[in-house]
Amino acid sequence: MNLPPVYLIDASVYIFRAWFSVPDDFTNARGEPTNAAYGFCGFLCSMLEQTSAQHVAVAFDESLTTSYRNEIYPEYKANRDPAPEDLKRQFQWARSIAECLGLRCFADPRFEADDLIGTLAEHWRARGHPVCVVSSDKDLAQLVRPGDHWWDFSRNEKLGTAQIVQKFGVAPEQIADYLALAGDAVDNIPGIPGVGPKSASALLQHFGDMDSIFNRLEEVQHLSIRGAKSLQQKLRTHRAAAELARRLTVIQTNVASALAKPEIHRNVVDTAGLNRLFDQLQFGGMLRQRCLRV
């Protein structure tokens, strides 16, 4: 018996995308911008219309400065400007919209949306459901296993395990090591100086994982990688930094708050709540009707 897929949505990606792409003249009666909430709502409608999904979770980042990763490495994501109040307000509206659409929402003060998605993916996969991670963030591709997908909805790019290897040069289970070696500028993770994506990919293709690289460092100089001899020394010198980085890049799969109530079966649309919210946000009739139908 084939069980239905579960869709695990990385909300921040689509809220930020709407914040930058939907005109900021979308406002409510108080003159507060509503563009990010409007665009996110449209995304949710489109996804539900395309999939008729009945198992959906929407994960939000509540831990932008309080994540356990900030305790490990205070500079984690320090390159990002704080969200303006106009955007913070829209994150709350976005969550309210998702809940009115009958979707279960998750957030945690110490764990990021990635970790909540990772925990739910592990939980539902263990129960026989294929997992579809809805995000454009390559970090989350590490969660994909055979039968699962990573779906960049806005670009209509849906990848399984083989396609992830083609796109990123490494298998899903190698992505955390890949980011630890090459760095991740988006999250302000420096990686090993002089090790770029191509070198990281080549190393992992040969050794399999980062631990094996460091356990067999003497082999590095013999690889057909540009600058292999100097690369060996760089790896030796910066091993501790790479191991710290991997603690940041690995997605957690046992977040207690997500496991406490992991049920993600979609509920019926809260028509009254949605109408009240849309009146407050002054969203038009076309989007309202779409939401009431999905």
Backbone as CSV, one residue per row, in Angstrom:
resi,resn,N_x,N_y,N_z,CA_x,CA_y,CA_z,C_x,C_y,C_z
1,MET,0.836,-1.196,0.000,0.000,0.000,0.000,0.874,1.250,0.000
2,ASN,0.696,2.112,-0.990,1.470,3.346,-1.062,0.800,4.427,-0.225
3,LEU,1.503,4.907,0.786,0.974,5.970,1.632,1.200,7.325,0.973
4,PRO,0.336,8.305,1.243,0.475,9.614,0.600,1.715,10.350,1.092
5,PRO,2.274,11.231,0.252,3.453,11.993,0.677,3.090,13.027,1.728
6,VAL,4.082,13.365,2.543,3.933,14.490,3.461,4.749,15.648,2.894
7,TYR,4.181,16.844,2.944,4.821,18.046,2.419,5.262,18.911,3.596
8,LEU,6.541,19.190,3.649,7.130,19.941,4.752,7.673,21.249,4.195
9,ILE,7.034,22.350,4.555,7.280,23.643,3.917,8.194,24.512,4.774
10,ASP,9.235,25.013,4.151,10.162,25.970,4.760,9.588,27.368,4.535
11,ALA,8.820,27.867,5.505,8.026,29.076,5.296,8.871,30.300,4.977
12,SER,10.004,30.464,5.652,10.789,31.699,5.508,11.192,31.958,4.063
13,VAL,11.546,30.907,3.342,11.972,31.059,1.948,10.909,31.771,1.134
14,TYR,9.656,31.384,1.312,8.581,31.910,0.470,8.048,33.244,0.993
15,ILE,8.196,33.484,2.284,7.835,34.798,2.823,8.848,35.841,2.357
16,PHE,10.130,35.520,2.454,11.157,36.455,1.983,11.057,36.685,0.478
17,ARG,10.779,35.634,-0.262,10.652,35.782,-1.710,9.525,36.761,-2.047
18,ALA,8.406,36.642,-1.343,7.284,37.542,-1.583,7.609,38.970,-1.129
19,TRP,8.334,39.103,-0.024,8.732,40.421,0.494,9.514,41.204,-0.559
20,PHE,10.349,40.509,-1.304,11.184,41.177,-2.304,10.528,41.256,-3.684
21,SER,9.540,40.399,-3.959,9.003,40.346,-5.323,7.617,40.964,-5.473
22,VAL,6.815,40.959,-4.412,5.472,41.540,-4.497,5.563,43.033,-4.174
23,PRO,4.952,43.886,-4.964,5.048,45.342,-4.735,4.661,45.736,-3.315
24,ASP,5.408,46.696,-2.744,5.140,47.076,-1.360,3.992,48.068,-1.225
25,ASP,3.263,48.296,-2.324,2.063,49.116,-2.190,0.855,48.277,-1.761
26,PHE,1.072,46.979,-1.523,0.043,46.154,-0.880,0.038,46.520,0.602
27,THR,-0.992,47.196,1.060,-1.078,47.622,2.456,-2.497,47.437,2.968
28,ASN,-2.641,47.461,4.313,-3.966,47.415,4.908,-4.439,48.839,5.216
29,ALA,-5.557,48.968,5.920,-6.143,50.284,6.178,-5.239,51.158,7.036
30,ARG,-4.341,50.530,7.813,-3.429,51.306,8.653,-2.147,51.672,7.914
31,GLY,-2.072,51.290,6.640,-0.880,51.596,5.872,0.267,50.634,6.102
32,GLU,0.004,49.507,6.770,1.053,48.518,7.042,1.227,47.610,5.828
33,PRO,2.455,47.376,5.385,2.668,46.500,4.232,2.130,45.093,4.481
34,THR,1.522,44.515,3.460,0.984,43.156,3.536,1.511,42.288,2.388
35,ASN,2.504,42.804,1.652,2.945,42.130,0.421,3.509,40.741,0.669
36,ALA,4.302,40.570,1.740,4.903,39.261,1.999,3.833,38.240,2.370
37,ALA,2.870,38.660,3.199,1.779,37.751,3.580,0.924,37.406,2.369
38,TYR,0.686,38.393,1.505,-0.115,38.157,0.304,0.578,37.145,-0.618
39,GLY,1.869,37.368,-0.871,2.601,36.449,-1.746,2.699,35.057,-1.164
40,PHE,2.905,34.956,0.155,2.986,33.647,0.810,1.657,32.928,0.717
41,CYS,0.574,33.671,0.894,-0.764,33.078,0.785,-0.984,32.531,-0.625
42,GLY,-0.578,33.294,-1.626,-0.712,32.828,-3.004,0.089,31.564,-3.254
43,PHE,1.297,31.520,-2.683,2.126,30.312,-2.805,1.423,29.102,-2.191
44,LEU,0.887,29.264,-0.974,0.213,28.144,-0.325,-0.968,27.652,-1.158
45,CYS,-1.740,28.594,-1.689,-2.884,28.202,-2.527,-2.410,27.407,-3.746
46,SER,-1.385,27.904,-4.398,-0.875,27.221,-5.599,-0.380,25.827,-5.273
47,MET,0.327,25.680,-4.163,0.851,24.370,-3.796,-0.278,23.398,-3.474
48,LEU,-1.267,23.869,-2.740,-2.391,22.997,-2.387,-3.234,22.650,-3.616
49,GLU,-3.384,23.610,-4.529,-4.130,23.339,-5.763,-3.420,22.290,-6.611
50,GLN,-2.101,22.372,-6.686,-1.337,21.439,-7.523,-1.261,20.041,-6.927
51,THR,-1.229,19.938,-5.603,-0.937,18.654,-4.966,-2.143,17.995,-4.315
52,SER,-3.176,18.782,-3.960,-4.286,18.279,-3.136,-3.757,17.611,-1.870
53,ALA,-2.664,18.160,-1.353,-1.978,17.554,-0.205,-2.874,17.532,1.026
54,GLN,-2.824,16.415,1.740,-3.579,16.267,2.978,-2.673,16.134,4.197
55,HIS,-1.374,15.961,3.966,-0.402,15.895,5.059,0.614,17.011,4.831
56,VAL,0.436,18.116,5.560,1.254,19.306,5.328,1.678,19.907,6.662
57,ALA,2.954,20.279,6.748,3.453,21.036,7.895,4.164,22.269,7.366
58,VAL,4.012,23.377,8.088,4.670,24.627,7.720,5.578,25.018,8.879
59,ALA,6.878,25.080,8.615,7.856,25.355,9.674,8.352,26.790,9.572
60,PHE,8.332,27.471,10.724,8.740,28.873,10.805,10.006,29.004,11.648
61,ASP,10.809,30.016,11.328,12.001,30.319,12.124,11.646,31.298,13.222
62,GLU,11.666,30.794,14.444,11.438,31.632,15.617,12.763,31.915,16.316
63,SER,13.808,31.183,15.910,15.083,31.176,16.643,16.188,31.909,15.893
64,LEU,15.872,33.042,15.265,16.862,33.713,14.416,18.079,34.178,15.196
65,THR,17.937,34.481,16.472,19.096,34.879,17.282,19.249,34.019,18.529
66,THR,18.352,33.055,18.715,18.384,32.238,19.931,18.620,30.764,19.632
67,SER,18.989,30.438,18.412,19.232,29.054,18.021,20.400,28.471,18.807
68,TYR,20.360,27.178,19.044,21.499,26.525,19.694,22.766,26.702,18.860
69,ARG,22.618,26.930,17.572,23.797,27.159,16.727,24.497,28.467,17.083
70,ASN,23.737,29.467,17.522,24.352,30.714,17.969,25.161,30.507,19.249
71,GLU,24.760,29.541,20.053,25.527,29.220,21.260,26.858,28.572,20.888
72,ILE,26.838,27.734,19.852,28.063,27.080,19.393,28.983,28.068,18.689
73,TYR,28.401,28.932,17.871,29.173,29.833,17.012,28.420,31.162,16.950
74,PRO,28.779,32.140,17.792,28.018,33.405,17.856,27.905,34.137,16.527
75,GLU,28.843,33.909,15.610,28.796,34.596,14.317,27.815,33.947,13.336
76,TYR,27.186,32.857,13.752,26.247,32.169,12.869,25.150,33.125,12.417
77,LYS,25.010,33.290,11.113,24.025,34.172,10.476,24.161,35.636,10.900
78,ALA,25.338,35.999,11.462,25.531,37.384,11.895,25.632,38.347,10.724
79,ASN,25.797,37.809,9.512,25.874,38.654,8.318,24.505,39.134,7.849
80,ARG,23.443,38.667,8.474,22.092,39.042,8.043,21.592,40.243,8.848
81,ASP,20.984,41.172,8.161,20.363,42.300,8.848,19.102,41.828,9.565
82,PRO,18.812,42.394,10.737,17.566,42.021,11.428,16.355,42.337,10.555
83,ALA,15.349,41.503,10.648,14.124,41.734,9.872,13.452,43.013,10.354
84,PRO,13.036,43.891,9.436,12.310,45.091,9.857,10.967,44.730,10.471
85,GLU,10.429,45.648,11.274,9.160,45.386,11.956,8.036,45.079,10.965
86,ASP,8.065,45.752,9.806,7.020,45.513,8.804,7.031,44.076,8.321
87,LEU,8.212,43.450,8.319,8.297,42.059,7.890,7.967,41.108,9.040
88,LYS,8.445,41.430,10.250,8.137,40.575,11.401,6.620,40.432,11.571
89,ARG,5.917,41.539,11.419,4.456,41.524,11.536,3.849,40.581,10.503
90,GLN,4.431,40.552,9.310,3.875,39.714,8.242,4.151,38.230,8.470
91,PHE,5.229,37.922,9.183,5.456,36.524,9.540,4.302,36.008,10.401
92,GLN,3.823,36.831,11.316,2.690,36.423,12.147,1.429,36.246,11.312
93,TRP,1.202,37.164,10.397,0.043,37.025,9.520,0.155,35.774,8.655
94,ALA,1.365,35.513,8.155,1.573,34.329,7.312,1.234,33.060,8.079
95,ARG,1.643,33.011,9.333,1.325,31.821,10.134,-0.187,31.707,10.354
96,SER,-0.832,32.837,10.615,-2.285,32.814,10.811,-3.006,32.345,9.548
97,ILE,-2.519,32.776,8.386,-3.113,32.337,7.119,-2.982,30.828,6.972
98,ALA,-1.776,30.304,7.238,-1.551,28.862,7.114,-2.461,28.083,8.051
99,GLU,-2.605,28.570,9.273,-3.461,27.868,10.244,-4.931,27.922,9.824
100,CYS,-5.368,29.060,9.285,-6.752,29.156,8.806,-7.000,28.214,7.624
101,LEU,-5.948,27.931,6.854,-6.072,26.986,5.745,-6.029,25.532,6.212
102,GLY,-5.960,25.337,7.515,-5.988,23.986,8.073,-4.634,23.317,8.120
103,LEU,-3.562,24.103,8.007,-2.216,23.545,7.980,-1.572,23.645,9.357
104,ARG,-0.897,22.604,9.762,-0.224,22.583,11.065,1.086,23.366,10.965
105,CYS,1.301,24.286,11.899,2.500,25.128,11.905,3.401,24.757,13.073
106,PHE,4.704,24.877,12.848,5.702,24.524,13.850,6.729,25.649,13.968
107,ALA,7.157,25.920,15.200,8.245,26.857,15.458,8.829,26.499,16.817
108,ASP,10.096,26.859,17.038,10.772,26.516,18.283,11.809,27.592,18.585
109,PRO,11.947,28.007,19.854,12.893,29.077,20.169,14.365,28.687,20.060
110,ARG,14.689,27.394,20.061,16.104,26.984,20.010,16.458,26.244,18.731
111,PHE,15.475,25.807,17.994,15.749,25.055,16.782,15.136,25.760,15.582
112,GLU,15.828,25.677,14.461,15.384,26.354,13.250,14.329,25.527,12.508
113,ALA,13.721,26.179,11.521,12.740,25.484,10.695,13.346,24.223,10.075
114,ASP,14.619,24.301,9.678,15.289,23.135,9.095,15.220,21.928,10.031
115,ASP,15.475,22.165,11.311,15.487,21.072,12.287,14.082,20.512,12.524
116,LEU,13.096,21.390,12.511,11.714,20.936,12.669,11.306,20.086,11.468
117,ILE,11.698,20.534,10.283,11.415,19.761,9.067,12.159,18.435,9.108
118,GLY,13.417,18.466,9.542,14.199,17.232,9.642,13.579,16.234,10.593
119,THR,13.069,16.722,11.707,12.435,15.850,12.701,11.150,15.235,12.153
120,LEU,10.342,16.067,11.513,9.084,15.560,10.947,9.351,14.602,9.784
121,ALA,10.380,14.891,8.989,10.729,13.994,7.882,11.092,12.608,8.405
122,GLU,11.906,12.578,9.444,12.318,11.292,10.029,11.108,10.554,10.603
123,HIS,10.259,11.287,11.288,9.085,10.676,11.934,8.149,10.049,10.905
124,TRP,7.808,10.804,9.857,6.821,10.310,8.897,7.410,9.299,7.921
125,ARG,8.693,9.450,7.602,9.330,8.444,6.743,9.354,7.087,7.445
126,ALA,9.607,7.103,8.749,9.630,5.855,9.522,8.267,5.183,9.525
127,ARG,7.235,5.942,9.239,5.868,5.391,9.182,5.434,5.099,7.759
128,GLY,6.357,5.131,6.833,6.095,4.681,5.471,5.702,5.747,4.473
129,HIS,5.682,7.013,4.893,5.292,8.094,3.983,6.509,8.655,3.245
130,PRO,6.422,8.837,1.939,7.470,9.595,1.259,7.404,11.055,1.686
131,VAL,8.552,11.714,1.661,8.662,13.087,2.159,8.973,14.020,0.997
132,CYS,8.310,15.169,0.975,8.628,16.222,0.008,8.954,17.490,0.785
133,VAL,10.225,17.887,0.745,10.679,19.102,1.423,10.519,20.267,0.450
134,VAL,9.682,21.227,0.801,9.365,22.340,-0.094,10.217,23.541,0.317
135,SER,11.280,23.777,-0.444,12.236,24.829,-0.116,13.170,25.036,-1.295
136,SER,13.847,26.196,-1.317,14.928,26.398,-2.285,16.280,26.347,-1.593
137,ASP,16.300,26.060,-0.295,17.526,26.026,0.497,18.220,24.686,0.308
138,LYS,19.453,24.741,-0.213,20.170,23.490,-0.486,20.483,22.709,0.783
139,ASP,20.552,23.381,1.947,20.802,22.676,3.201,19.801,21.539,3.397
140,LEU,18.550,21.805,3.045,17.479,20.843,3.304,17.512,19.643,2.375
141,ALA,18.288,19.722,1.311,18.423,18.571,0.423,19.071,17.396,1.137
142,GLN,19.775,17.658,2.251,20.417,16.566,2.996,19.390,15.615,3.600
143,LEU,18.132,16.021,3.673,17.099,15.188,4.284,16.507,14.166,3.323
144,VAL,16.773,14.309,2.033,16.124,13.471,1.019,16.716,12.062,1.024
145,ARG,15.830,11.097,0.983,16.211,9.691,0.876,15.465,9.085,-0.316
146,PRO,15.807,7.869,-0.742,15.111,7.278,-1.889,13.595,7.335,-1.718
147,GLY,12.919,7.835,-2.743,11.471,8.003,-2.700,11.028,9.380,-2.269
148,ASP,11.957,10.183,-1.707,11.645,11.545,-1.267,11.986,12.550,-2.360
149,HIS,11.601,13.817,-2.115,11.939,14.892,-3.049,12.245,16.190,-2.302
150,TRP,13.105,16.984,-2.888,13.362,18.380,-2.513,12.751,19.210,-3.623
151,TRP,11.846,20.115,-3.255,11.053,20.812,-4.261,11.203,22.318,-4.107
152,ASP,11.905,22.925,-5.050,11.956,24.391,-5.136,10.722,24.805,-5.923
153,PHE,9.655,25.092,-5.202,8.353,25.274,-5.822,8.353,26.432,-6.817
154,SER,8.947,27.540,-6.454,8.889,28.734,-7.303,9.565,28.516,-8.653
155,ARG,10.604,27.690,-8.665,11.309,27.390,-9.926,10.834,26.086,-10.557
156,ASN,9.846,25.457,-9.927,9.312,24.187,-10.411,10.434,23.165,-10.616
157,GLU,11.311,23.082,-9.638,12.438,22.154,-9.688,12.253,21.124,-8.576
158,LYS,11.939,19.915,-8.955,11.653,18.849,-7.999,12.687,17.746,-8.179
159,LEU,13.511,17.520,-7.156,14.660,16.630,-7.285,14.575,15.454,-6.323
160,GLY,14.863,14.283,-6.848,15.064,13.105,-6.022,16.543,12.944,-5.728
161,THR,16.923,11.797,-5.188,18.310,11.614,-4.767,19.289,11.723,-5.940
162,ALA,18.972,11.096,-7.070,19.884,11.131,-8.215,20.032,12.542,-8.769
163,GLN,18.938,13.284,-8.822,18.984,14.647,-9.353,19.736,15.584,-8.413
164,ILE,19.694,15.320,-7.114,20.449,16.131,-6.157,21.943,15.953,-6.388
165,VAL,22.361,14.733,-6.669,23.774,14.496,-6.992,24.162,15.285,-8.236
166,GLN,23.317,15.279,-9.239,23.603,16.024,-10.473,23.671,17.530,-10.223
167,LYS,22.820,18.041,-9.361,22.757,19.496,-9.133,23.879,19.996,-8.236
168,PHE,24.140,19.259,-7.139,25.081,19.750,-6.140,26.439,19.056,-6.165
169,GLY,26.544,17.955,-6.916,27.830,17.263,-6.995,28.093,16.315,-5.849
170,VAL,27.149,16.202,-4.920,27.272,15.276,-3.794,25.900,14.676,-3.508
171,ALA,25.900,13.536,-2.818,24.647,12.881,-2.440,24.011,13.630,-1.270
172,PRO,22.710,13.453,-1.055,22.053,14.155,0.059,22.757,13.985,1.398
173,GLU,23.171,12.749,1.700,23.792,12.508,3.009,25.189,13.115,3.128
174,GLN,25.736,13.656,2.031,27.042,14.313,2.060,26.946,15.834,2.130
175,ILE,25.756,16.379,2.040,25.618,17.833,1.915,26.099,18.571,3.160
176,ALA,25.828,18.062,4.347,26.309,18.730,5.559,27.835,18.804,5.566
177,ASP,28.496,17.721,5.180,29.960,17.727,5.096,30.447,18.667,4.001
178,TYR,29.756,18.669,2.894,30.094,19.552,1.770,30.058,21.024,2.203
179,LEU,29.009,21.409,2.925,28.889,22.796,3.384,29.925,23.121,4.448
180,ALA,30.260,22.141,5.280,31.285,22.358,6.299,32.657,22.586,5.674
181,LEU,32.940,21.895,4.584,34.235,22.035,3.907,34.305,23.297,3.055
182,ALA,33.273,23.523,2.265,33.285,24.636,1.310,32.779,25.935,1.916
183,GLY,32.088,25.834,3.037,31.486,27.016,3.644,30.110,27.297,3.078
184,ASP,29.375,28.128,3.797,28.034,28.519,3.380,27.871,30.002,3.695
185,ALA,28.073,30.838,2.680,28.044,32.292,2.888,26.686,32.763,3.381
186,VAL,25.626,32.068,2.967,24.274,32.479,3.368,24.133,32.447,4.886
187,ASP,24.731,31.443,5.541,24.629,31.293,6.997,25.880,31.779,7.724
188,ASN,26.799,32.410,6.992,28.035,32.945,7.576,28.913,31.839,8.170
189,ILE,28.965,30.705,7.483,29.835,29.594,7.882,31.042,29.627,6.941
190,PRO,32.251,29.881,7.466,33.396,30.142,6.586,33.944,28.932,5.835
191,GLY,33.847,27.722,6.399,34.459,26.570,5.747,35.969,26.620,5.859
192,ILE,36.646,25.810,5.054,38.110,25.763,5.064,38.645,26.707,3.995
193,PRO,39.503,27.659,4.359,40.062,28.580,3.359,40.725,27.821,2.212
194,GLY,40.362,28.187,0.999,40.960,27.554,-0.175,40.243,26.315,-0.651
195,VAL,39.205,25.879,0.063,38.411,24.726,-0.372,37.078,25.244,-0.900
196,GLY,36.936,25.183,-2.202,35.695,25.631,-2.822,34.762,24.476,-3.095
197,PRO,33.629,24.762,-3.719,32.646,23.703,-4.002,33.208,22.534,-4.812
198,LYS,34.026,22.838,-5.825,34.566,21.746,-6.665,35.492,20.840,-5.862
199,SER,36.382,21.444,-5.058,37.299,20.640,-4.246,36.535,19.827,-3.208
200,ALA,35.550,20.455,-2.559,34.762,19.742,-1.552,34.031,18.563,-2.175
201,SER,33.447,18.790,-3.345,32.739,17.723,-4.034,33.685,16.577,-4.406
202,ALA,34.864,16.932,-4.941,35.838,15.909,-5.347,36.319,15.098,-4.139
203,LEU,36.567,15.770,-3.034,37.015,15.074,-1.828,35.958,14.088,-1.338
204,LEU,34.714,14.520,-1.329,33.648,13.651,-0.821,33.327,12.514,-1.788
205,GLN,33.492,12.767,-3.074,33.297,11.680,-4.036,34.346,10.592,-3.828
206,HIS,35.547,10.989,-3.439,36.628,10.012,-3.244,36.546,9.335,-1.875
207,PHE,36.344,10.133,-0.824,36.432,9.599,0.533,35.075,9.194,1.124
208,GLY,34.003,9.776,0.643,32.679,9.427,1.148,32.146,10.379,2.190
209,ASP,32.957,10.706,3.198,32.519,11.633,4.243,33.718,12.368,4.821
210,MET,33.436,13.368,5.641,34.496,14.233,6.135,35.407,13.504,7.116
211,ASP,34.847,12.631,7.939,35.689,11.885,8.871,36.735,11.065,8.128
212,SER,36.333,10.445,7.040,37.282,9.635,6.262,38.366,10.501,5.634
213,ILE,38.013,11.708,5.237,39.024,12.628,4.688,40.114,12.863,5.718
214,PHE,39.728,13.204,6.946,40.719,13.525,7.970,41.455,12.287,8.471
215,ASN,40.808,11.136,8.434,41.480,9.899,8.845,42.477,9.408,7.804
216,ARG,42.338,9.887,6.559,43.225,9.423,5.469,43.849,10.617,4.750
217,LEU,44.261,11.605,5.531,44.776,12.846,4.952,45.956,12.630,4.008
218,GLU,46.771,11.626,4.274,47.964,11.405,3.442,47.602,11.074,1.997
219,GLU,46.372,10.622,1.769,45.964,10.300,0.398,45.654,11.536,-0.439
220,VAL,45.341,12.638,0.239,44.856,13.820,-0.471,45.854,14.311,-1.501
221,GLN,47.135,14.326,-1.144,48.156,14.855,-2.051,48.264,14.078,-3.359
222,HIS,47.744,12.863,-3.386,47.840,12.022,-4.580,46.590,12.100,-5.468
223,LEU,45.602,12.851,-5.042,44.378,12.947,-5.824,44.572,13.884,-7.010
224,SER,43.784,13.646,-8.050,43.856,14.508,-9.233,42.945,15.722,-9.042
225,ILE,43.256,16.482,-7.976,42.555,17.721,-7.664,43.558,18.853,-7.775
226,ARG,43.166,19.940,-8.364,44.062,21.072,-8.512,44.564,21.535,-7.136
227,GLY,45.880,21.646,-6.988,46.480,22.073,-5.727,46.353,21.048,-4.626
228,ALA,46.431,19.763,-4.987,46.199,18.703,-4.003,47.183,18.752,-2.841
229,LYS,48.448,19.077,-3.110,49.452,19.086,-2.031,49.170,20.185,-1.016
230,SER,48.864,21.366,-1.500,48.541,22.451,-0.560,47.191,22.208,0.105
231,LEU,46.297,21.529,-0.588,44.985,21.222,-0.034,45.121,20.339,1.203
232,GLN,46.039,19.402,1.152,46.254,18.524,2.299,46.625,19.337,3.537
233,GLN,47.506,20.313,3.376,47.924,21.134,4.512,46.785,22.015,5.018
234,LYS,45.995,22.531,4.096,44.846,23.360,4.496,43.863,22.546,5.336
235,LEU,43.637,21.326,4.930,42.729,20.457,5.674,43.279,20.168,7.068
236,ARG,44.570,19.885,7.130,45.188,19.589,8.429,45.110,20.808,9.361
237,THR,45.400,21.968,8.825,45.434,23.193,9.636,44.058,23.580,10.152
238,HIS,43.038,23.373,9.332,41.706,23.883,9.657,40.712,22.782,10.022
239,ARG,41.216,21.651,10.455,40.328,20.541,10.795,39.315,20.933,11.869
240,ALA,39.764,21.587,12.926,38.854,21.951,14.020,37.743,22.875,13.527
241,ALA,38.085,23.792,12.636,37.073,24.711,12.100,36.042,23.960,11.269
242,ALA,36.510,22.972,10.491,35.578,22.191,9.676,34.647,21.358,10.552
243,GLU,35.184,20.805,11.621,34.353,19.995,12.509,33.337,20.865,13.257
244,LEU,33.737,22.089,13.607,32.776,23.023,14.194,31.679,23.355,13.183
245,ALA,32.103,23.615,11.942,31.132,23.965,10.909,30.124,22.842,10.698
246,ARG,30.578,21.608,10.776,29.643,20.492,10.566,28.594,20.427,11.672
247,ARG,28.935,20.854,12.864,27.932,20.907,13.935,26.834,21.916,13.597
248,LEU,27.172,22.888,12.761,26.197,23.892,12.345,25.391,23.438,11.132
249,THR,26.021,22.688,10.235,25.362,22.343,8.974,24.483,21.100,9.062
250,VAL,24.722,20.255,10.049,23.890,19.052,10.193,22.516,19.446,10.718
251,ILE,21.485,18.993,10.049,20.108,19.253,10.480,19.697,18.223,11.531
252,GLN,19.124,18.716,12.623,18.687,17.838,13.706,17.403,17.111,13.319
253,THR,17.235,15.912,13.847,16.047,15.116,13.501,15.327,14.589,14.739
254,ASN,15.575,15.225,15.889,14.927,14.737,17.121,14.484,15.893,18.018
255,VAL,13.916,16.936,17.415,13.462,18.091,18.189,12.215,17.715,18.972
256,ALA,12.299,17.847,20.286,11.226,17.358,21.156,9.898,18.052,20.886
257,SER,9.919,19.358,20.617,8.648,20.075,20.424,7.901,19.592,19.189
258,ALA,8.637,19.180,18.161,7.993,18.649,16.959,7.494,17.229,17.182
259,LEU,8.228,16.461,17.976,7.832,15.078,18.224,6.679,14.985,19.219
260,ALA,6.478,16.044,20.015,5.409,15.999,21.016,4.037,15.896,20.359
261,LYS,3.851,16.639,19.264,2.581,16.604,18.528,2.889,16.626,17.031
262,PRO,3.295,15.487,16.478,3.751,15.471,15.085,2.641,15.342,14.044
263,GLU,1.391,15.288,14.480,0.285,15.087,13.538,0.201,16.265,12.564
264,ILE,0.154,15.961,11.262,0.128,17.025,10.251,-0.968,16.794,9.216
265,HIS,-1.991,16.026,9.580,-3.104,15.846,8.647,-3.867,17.155,8.549
266,ARG,-4.166,17.574,7.332,-4.786,18.877,7.128,-6.210,18.921,7.673
267,ASN,-6.531,19.999,8.358,-7.885,20.230,8.852,-8.693,21.018,7.823
268,VAL,-9.959,21.163,8.069,-10.811,21.946,7.175,-10.442,23.422,7.277
269,VAL,-10.741,24.168,6.232,-10.471,25.602,6.223,-11.358,26.297,7.256
270,ASP,-10.736,27.169,8.047,-11.468,27.987,9.011,-12.017,29.195,8.253
271,THR,-13.200,29.033,7.695,-13.773,30.064,6.824,-13.942,31.395,7.542
272,ALA,-14.497,31.357,8.740,-14.734,32.602,9.480,-13.421,33.288,9.824
273,GLY,-12.454,32.502,10.290,-11.164,33.075,10.646,-10.455,33.658,9.443
274,LEU,-10.544,32.950,8.313,-9.889,33.428,7.101,-10.537,34.719,6.610
275,ASN,-11.850,34.788,6.648,-12.542,36.006,6.223,-12.179,37.192,7.117
276,ARG,-12.111,36.968,8.433,-11.725,38.047,9.348,-10.309,38.537,9.032
277,LEU,-9.411,37.582,8.819,-8.018,37.941,8.547,-7.884,38.681,7.225
278,PHE,-8.605,38.203,6.210,-8.530,38.863,4.908,-9.167,40.254,4.949
279,ASP,-10.199,40.420,5.776,-10.769,41.756,5.958,-9.732,42.687,6.591
280,GLN,-9.022,42.168,7.586,-7.996,42.961,8.268,-6.866,43.341,7.314
281,LEU,-6.471,42.391,6.477,-5.346,42.615,5.563,-5.785,43.263,4.254
282,GLN,-7.075,43.307,4.028,-7.654,43.893,2.820,-7.164,43.185,1.548
283,PHE,-7.166,41.850,1.607,-6.841,41.058,0.427,-8.071,41.006,-0.483
284,GLY,-7.826,40.924,-1.760,-8.903,40.957,-2.741,-9.735,39.688,-2.788
285,GLY,-10.837,39.772,-3.483,-11.780,38.672,-3.550,-11.254,37.451,-4.271
286,MET,-10.386,37.641,-5.277,-9.898,36.500,-6.052,-9.072,35.557,-5.178
287,LEU,-8.136,36.128,-4.390,-7.321,35.290,-3.512,-8.185,34.666,-2.425
288,ARG,-9.133,35.412,-1.919,-10.033,34.889,-0.885,-10.785,33.667,-1.409
289,GLN,-11.311,33.744,-2.610,-12.058,32.616,-3.169,-11.159,31.404,-3.405
290,ARG,-9.936,31.650,-3.845,-9.003,30.525,-4.028,-8.771,29.817,-2.705
291,CYS,-8.543,30.596,-1.645,-8.259,30.012,-0.340,-9.451,29.235,0.204
292,LEU,-10.634,29.735,-0.055,-11.825,29.055,0.450,-12.116,27.771,-0.315
293,ARG,-11.550,27.635,-1.513,-11.790,26.445,-2.336,-10.769,25.343,-2.125
294,VAL,-9.533,25.679,-1.756,-8.476,24.648,-1.730,-8.699,23.640,-0.613
